[in-house]
Amino acid sequence: MSFLLHYKMTAQKKDSRLTNIIKDLSSTDEKKIFTGLKQLRSHGKKEAIIPLIELLSTTNNQEIKTEISALLFDLKDQTVVEELIDAIESNNYQAEMATLISIFWQSSLDSSDNITSIVKQAIKSDYLVAIEVLSVIDNYDTTFQESEIEDLKFDLDEAIEEDDSEKRNLLITIRMALDALNLEF
């Protein structure tokens, strides 16, 4: 068997495995769902992120939610950041937003290129999401463009002015955290 044929067969087998895992995640049989989650630990790819988040947002089973969160918090593949940001920006997963934001600091994935998307969630979402955003910002260890951070501080200032809930003090703290970031002038 030629190397190319072997490679194609191996790739098809892996694609088929991922397809079956994703199919298991959308099953109504909880046993299949748990099997799919277990298989994702060793055979997962970034293409499984959105189906995983979809399941997280639709299931009422707390064990499944806990297992999905644990799996997401263990992510190490930096290529999944784009899918996570897409999920955060889609507004389809508002009920799971705190979990989605917390993935970045829990798993040590670098979301610094997406700081604007992250901070905007603190502004428009609830108190718990804002706490997670603050945790993400506190874990940044990189340099940011001054103009981007200044724009975010302006947005935060507006939100602080308009907010009269307990979240207001948290937004002030997030703004101070932005002041502490390393900036490139």
TORTORVEX-63408 format. One line per field, with one value per residue: chain; residue number from 0; residue in three letters; x, y, z of N, C-alpha, C in turn. Coordinates in steps of 0.1 Angstrom, whole numbers, always signed. Atoms other than C-alpha are relative to their C-alpha. Example, Ala and Ser with C-alpha at 12.3 -4.5 7.8 and 13.67 -1.06 7.14 Angstrom:
2
ch: [A, A]
i: [0, 1]
aa: [ALA, SER]
nu: [+9, -9]
nv: [-12, -11]
nw: [+0, +0]
cau: [+123, +137]
cav: [-45, -11]
caw: [+78, +71]
cu: [+9, -8]
cv: [+12, +11]
cw: [+0, +8]
// end
This chain:
185
ch: [A, A, A, A, A, A, A, A, A, A, A, A, A, A, A, A, A, A, A, A, A, A, A, A, A, A, A, A, A, A, A, A, A, A, A, A, A, A, A, A, A, A, A, A, A, A, A, A, A, A, A, A, A, A, A, A, A, A, A, A, A, A, A, A, A, A, A, A, A, A, A, A, A, A, A, A, A, A, A, A, A, A, A, A, A, A, A, A, A, A, A, A, A, A, A, A, A, A, A, A, A, A, A, A, A, A, A, A, A, A, A, A, A, A, A, A, A, A, A, A, A, A, A, A, A, A, A, A, A, A, A, A, A, A, A, A, A, A, A, A, A, A, A, A, A, A, A, A, A, A, A, A, A, A, A, A, A, A, A, A, A, A, A, A, A, A, A, A, A, A, A, A, A, A, A, A, A, A, A, A, A, A, A, A, A]
i: [0, 1, 2, 3, 4, 5, 6, 7, 8, 9, 10, 11, 12, 13, 14, 15, 16, 17, 18, 19, 20, 21, 22, 23, 24, 25, 26, 27, 28, 29, 30, 31, 32, 33, 34, 35, 36, 37, 38, 39, 40, 41, 42, 43, 44, 45, 46, 47, 48, 49, 50, 51, 52, 53, 54, 55, 56, 57, 58, 59, 60, 61, 62, 63, 64, 65, 66, 67, 68, 69, 70, 71, 72, 73, 74, 75, 76, 77, 78, 79, 80, 81, 82, 83, 84, 85, 86, 87, 88, 89, 90, 91, 92, 93, 94, 95, 96, 97, 98, 99, 100, 101, 102, 103, 104, 105, 106, 107, 108, 109, 110, 111, 112, 113, 114, 115, 116, 117, 118, 119, 120, 121, 122, 123, 124, 125, 126, 127, 128, 129, 130, 131, 132, 133, 134, 135, 136, 137, 138, 139, 140, 141, 142, 143, 144, 145, 146, 147, 148, 149, 150, 151, 152, 153, 154, 155, 156, 157, 158, 159, 160, 161, 162, 163, 164, 165, 166, 167, 168, 169, 170, 171, 172, 173, 174, 175, 176, 177, 178, 179, 180, 181, 182, 183, 184]
aa: [MET, SER, PHE, LEU, LEU, HIS, TYR, LYS, MET, THR, ALA, GLN, LYS, LYS, ASP, SER, ARG, LEU, THR, ASN, ILE, ILE, LYS, ASP, LEU, SER, SER, THR, ASP, GLU, LYS, LYS, ILE, PHE, THR, GLY, LEU, LYS, GLN, LEU, ARG, SER, HIS, GLY, LYS, LYS, GLU, ALA, ILE, ILE, PRO, LEU, ILE, GLU, LEU, LEU, SER, THR, THR, ASN, ASN, GLN, GLU, ILE, LYS, THR, GLU, ILE, SER, ALA, LEU, LEU, PHE, ASP, LEU, LYS, ASP, GLN, THR, VAL, VAL, GLU, GLU, LEU, ILE, ASP, ALA, ILE, GLU, SER, ASN, ASN, TYR, GLN, ALA, GLU, MET, ALA, THR, LEU, ILE, SER, ILE, PHE, TRP, GLN, SER, SER, LEU, ASP, SER, SER, ASP, ASN, ILE, THR, SER, ILE, VAL, LYS, GLN, ALA, ILE, LYS, SER, ASP, TYR, LEU, VAL, ALA, ILE, GLU, VAL, LEU, SER, VAL, ILE, ASP, ASN, TYR, ASP, THR, THR, PHE, GLN, GLU, SER, GLU, ILE, GLU, ASP, LEU, LYS, PHE, ASP, LEU, ASP, GLU, ALA, ILE, GLU, GLU, ASP, ASP, SER, GLU, LYS, ARG, ASN, LEU, LEU, ILE, THR, ILE, ARG, MET, ALA, LEU, ASP, ALA, LEU, ASN, LEU, GLU, PHE]
nu: [+9, -8, +1, +11, +13, +1, +3, +14, +8, -1, +7, +15, +3, +0, +11, +11, +0, +4, +15, +8, +0, +10, +13, +3, +3, +13, +9, +9, -5, -11, -11, -8, -6, -11, -10, -5, -9, -13, -8, -5, -12, -12, +1, +6, -5, +7, +14, +10, +2, +13, +10, -1, +6, +14, +5, -1, +11, +14, +3, +4, -7, -11, -12, -5, -5, -12, -10, -4, -8, -13, -7, -4, -10, -12, -5, -14, -2, +2, +8, +14, +3, +9, +13, +5, +3, +12, +11, +2, +6, +13, +11, +9, -4, +0, +2, -13, -11, -10, -8, -7, -10, -10, -9, -13, -10, -1, -8, -12, +0, -3, +11, -4, +3, +15, +4, +12, +12, +1, +4, +13, +9, +2, +9, +14, +5, +3, -11, -9, -8, -9, -10, -8, -8, -11, -10, -7, -9, -10, -10, -7, -14, -4, +0, +11, +0, +6, +13, +10, +2, +7, +14, +8, +2, +11, +13, +2, +4, +14, +8, +0, +8, +14, +3, +2, +1, -12, -10, -7, -13, -8, -4, -10, -12, -5, -7, -14, -8, -5, -11, -13, -6, -11, +4, -10, +4]
nv: [-12, -12, -9, -10, +8, +3, -13, -3, +9, -4, -13, +3, +7, -10, -8, +8, +1, -13, +0, +8, -6, -11, +6, +4, -12, -5, +11, -1, +11, -5, +9, -3, -13, +2, +7, -11, -10, +7, +1, -13, -2, +5, -1, -13, -10, -13, +0, +4, -10, -6, +10, +2, -12, +2, +10, -7, -10, +6, +11, -3, +9, -7, +8, -3, -13, +0, +7, -9, -11, +6, +2, -13, -6, +7, -3, -5, -3, -14, -2, -1, -13, -6, +6, -5, -14, +1, +4, -12, -11, +3, -3, +12, +7, -10, +7, +6, -10, +0, +12, -2, -10, +6, +10, -6, +0, +14, +9, -8, -4, -15, -7, -14, -6, -2, -8, -8, +9, +4, -12, -4, +9, -5, -12, +3, +12, -2, -2, +11, -1, -11, +6, +9, -9, -5, +11, +1, -12, +1, +11, -4, -3, -4, -14, -4, -12, -11, -5, +10, -1, -13, +2, +8, -8, -9, +8, +3, -13, -2, +10, -3, -12, +4, +11, -4, +13, +4, +2, -12, +0, +10, -6, -10, +8, +5, -11, -1, +11, -4, -10, +7, +8, -6, -6, -4, -13]
nw: [+0, +0, -11, +3, -3, -15, -6, +3, -7, -14, -2, +0, -12, -11, +2, -4, -14, -5, +4, -9, -13, +1, +1, -13, -9, +3, -3, -12, -9, -8, +0, +12, -2, -9, +9, +9, -8, -4, +12, +4, -7, +7, +15, +3, +9, -2, +6, -10, -10, +1, -5, -14, -6, +3, -10, -13, -2, +1, -9, -14, -8, -6, +2, +14, -1, -7, +8, +11, -6, -3, +13, +5, -8, +3, +14, +1, +14, +2, +12, -3, -5, +10, -2, -13, +2, +9, -9, -9, +8, +6, -9, -1, -12, -10, -13, -3, +3, -11, +2, +13, -2, -10, +7, +4, -11, -6, +9, +4, +14, +2, +7, +0, +13, +0, -12, +2, -1, -14, -9, +4, -7, -14, +1, +4, -7, -14, -9, +0, +12, -3, -9, +9, +9, -9, -2, +13, +1, -10, +4, +12, -2, +13, +3, +8, +8, -8, +5, -3, -14, -2, +5, -10, -12, +3, -1, -14, -6, +3, -7, -14, -2, +2, -9, -14, -7, -7, +10, +2, -7, +7, +13, -4, -2, +13, +6, -7, +5, +14, -2, -5, +11, +8, +12, +10, +5]
cau: [+0, +14, +20, -5, -33, -25, -25, -59, -74, -61, -75, -109, -109, -101, -128, -153, -144, -149, -183, -194, -183, -203, -232, -230, -230, -263, -279, -308, -291, -270, -248, -238, -232, -209, -191, -187, -173, -148, -137, -133, -106, -83, -97, -110, -105, -114, -144, -160, -159, -192, -212, -198, -208, -242, -247, -235, -262, -291, -287, -304, -282, -258, -234, -231, -226, -199, -181, -182, -169, -140, -132, -132, -111, -85, -81, -45, -48, -44, -62, -96, -95, -112, -141, -145, -145, -171, -193, -189, -197, -227, -249, -265, -249, -257, -267, -232, -212, -195, -183, -172, -152, -136, -122, -95, -80, -89, -71, -44, -54, -42, -72, -52, -58, -95, -95, -121, -146, -138, -142, -174, -190, -183, -201, -232, -235, -242, -220, -207, -195, -178, -160, -147, -136, -116, -99, -90, -75, -56, -39, -27, +10, +15, +17, -14, -19, -26, -54, -73, -70, -80, -111, -121, -115, -138, -165, -161, -164, -197, -210, -199, -217, -249, -248, -262, -261, -235, -218, -207, -179, -167, -166, -145, -121, -119, -110, -82, -70, -68, -47, -22, -17, +15, +10, +28, +28]
cav: [+0, +34, +60, +84, +57, +48, +85, +90, +60, +71, +106, +92, +70, +100, +121, +93, +89, +127, +125, +97, +115, +146, +124, +109, +144, +152, +119, +117, +87, +100, +70, +78, +114, +104, +80, +109, +132, +105, +100, +137, +137, +116, +121, +157, +183, +220, +211, +196, +228, +243, +210, +207, +243, +236, +206, +226, +252, +228, +200, +201, +173, +188, +158, +164, +201, +194, +169, +194, +222, +200, +191, +227, +238, +212, +226, +231, +236, +273, +268, +265, +301, +312, +288, +299, +336, +328, +312, +342, +367, +348, +356, +321, +310, +338, +314, +298, +330, +329, +294, +303, +333, +313, +287, +312, +316, +280, +264, +291, +297, +331, +353, +385, +390, +391, +414, +436, +407, +396, +431, +438, +407, +423, +454, +437, +406, +400, +403, +367, +372, +404, +385, +359, +388, +403, +369, +367, +402, +395, +365, +384, +386, +403, +438, +455, +482, +515, +525, +493, +496, +533, +524, +497, +521, +546, +519, +509, +546, +549, +516, +527, +560, +542, +513, +517, +480, +461, +454, +490, +486, +455, +474, +501, +473, +459, +494, +496, +462, +476, +505, +480, +462, +466, +489, +494, +530]
caw: [+0, -9, +17, +1, +2, +38, +47, +30, +47, +81, +76, +66, +96, +119, +102, +106, +142, +148, +129, +151, +183, +172, +164, +199, +215, +198, +209, +234, +250, +279, +278, +242, +252, +280, +255, +231, +258, +269, +233, +227, +254, +232, +197, +199, +173, +171, +149, +180, +200, +187, +190, +225, +234, +218, +241, +271, +264, +257, +282, +316, +329, +354, +351, +314, +320, +345, +322, +293, +315, +327, +291, +280, +309, +299, +264, +254, +216, +209, +175, +193, +204, +171, +177, +213, +203, +175, +202, +225, +198, +185, +215, +211, +244, +267, +295, +293, +288, +322, +315, +279, +291, +320, +296, +287, +322, +333, +303, +299, +263, +250, +241, +241, +203, +212, +242, +227, +223, +259, +275, +255, +272, +306, +295, +280, +301, +338, +369, +368, +332, +343, +371, +345, +322, +351, +357, +320, +320, +352, +335, +304, +301, +268, +252, +237, +212, +231, +208, +213, +251, +250, +230, +255, +284, +267, +263, +299, +310, +292, +307, +342, +338, +327, +352, +387, +397, +417, +384, +382, +408, +389, +356, +374, +385, +350, +338, +364, +352, +316, +330, +344, +310, +291, +262, +229, +219]
cu: [+9, -2, -12, -14, -2, -3, -15, -10, +0, -8, -15, -5, -1, -13, -13, -2, -6, -15, -8, +0, -10, -14, -5, -4, -14, -11, -9, +4, +12, +12, +9, +7, +12, +12, +7, +9, +13, +9, +6, +13, +12, -1, -6, +7, -8, -14, -10, -4, -15, -11, +1, -6, -15, -6, +0, -12, -14, -3, -4, +7, +12, +13, +7, +6, +14, +11, +5, +9, +14, +8, +5, +11, +14, +6, +14, +4, -4, -9, -15, -5, -10, -14, -7, -5, -13, -12, -4, -7, -14, -12, -10, +2, +1, -1, +13, +11, +11, +10, +9, +12, +11, +9, +14, +10, +1, +10, +13, +1, +1, -11, +4, -3, -15, -5, -12, -13, -2, -6, -15, -11, -2, -10, -15, -6, -2, +13, +9, +9, +11, +12, +10, +9, +12, +11, +8, +10, +12, +11, +7, +14, +6, -1, -12, +2, -7, -13, -11, -4, -8, -15, -8, -2, -12, -14, -4, -5, -15, -9, +0, -9, -15, -5, -2, -2, +13, +11, +9, +14, +10, +5, +12, +13, +6, +7, +13, +9, +5, +11, +13, +6, +12, -5, +11, -5, +4]
cv: [+12, +9, +9, -7, -3, +13, +4, -8, +3, +13, -2, -6, +10, +9, -7, -1, +13, +2, -8, +6, +11, -5, -5, +12, +5, -11, +4, -10, +6, -8, +3, +14, -1, -7, +10, +9, -7, -1, +13, +3, -5, +2, +13, +8, +13, +0, -5, +10, +5, -10, -2, +12, -1, -9, +6, +9, -6, -11, +5, -9, +6, -8, +2, +14, +0, -7, +9, +11, -5, -2, +13, +7, -7, +3, +5, +5, +14, +2, +0, +14, +7, -5, +5, +15, +1, -3, +12, +11, -3, +3, -12, -7, +9, -6, -7, +9, +0, -12, +2, +9, -7, -10, +6, +0, -14, -9, +7, +2, +15, +6, +14, +7, +4, +7, +8, -8, -4, +12, +4, -9, +5, +11, -4, -11, +3, +0, -12, +0, +10, -5, -9, +9, +5, -11, -2, +11, -1, -10, +4, +3, +3, +15, +2, +13, +11, +4, -10, +1, +13, -1, -8, +8, +10, -7, -3, +13, +3, -10, +3, +11, -4, -11, +4, -13, -3, -3, +12, +0, -10, +5, +10, -8, -5, +12, +2, -11, +3, +11, -6, -8, +7, +5, +3, +13, +2]
cw: [+0, +12, -1, +3, +14, +7, -2, +9, +15, +3, -1, +12, +12, -2, +3, +15, +6, -3, +10, +14, +0, +0, +14, +9, -3, +2, +12, +10, +8, +0, -12, +1, +8, -8, -9, +7, +3, -13, -5, +8, -7, -15, -4, -10, +2, -6, +10, +10, -1, +3, +15, +8, -2, +10, +14, +2, -1, +10, +14, +10, +6, -1, -13, -1, +7, -8, -12, +5, +3, -13, -6, +8, -1, -13, +0, -14, -3, -13, +3, +4, -10, +2, +13, -2, -9, +9, +9, -7, -6, +8, +1, +14, +12, +14, +5, -1, +10, -2, -12, +2, +10, -6, -2, +12, +6, -8, -4, -15, -1, -8, -2, -14, -1, +12, -1, +1, +15, +9, -3, +7, +14, +0, -2, +8, +15, +9, +0, -12, +2, +9, -8, -9, +8, +2, -13, -1, +10, -4, -13, +4, -14, -1, -9, -7, +9, -5, +3, +15, +3, -4, +10, +13, -2, +1, +14, +8, -2, +8, +15, +3, +0, +10, +14, +8, +7, -10, -3, +6, -7, -13, +3, +3, -13, -7, +6, -5, -14, +2, +3, -11, -6, -13, -10, -6, -14]
// end
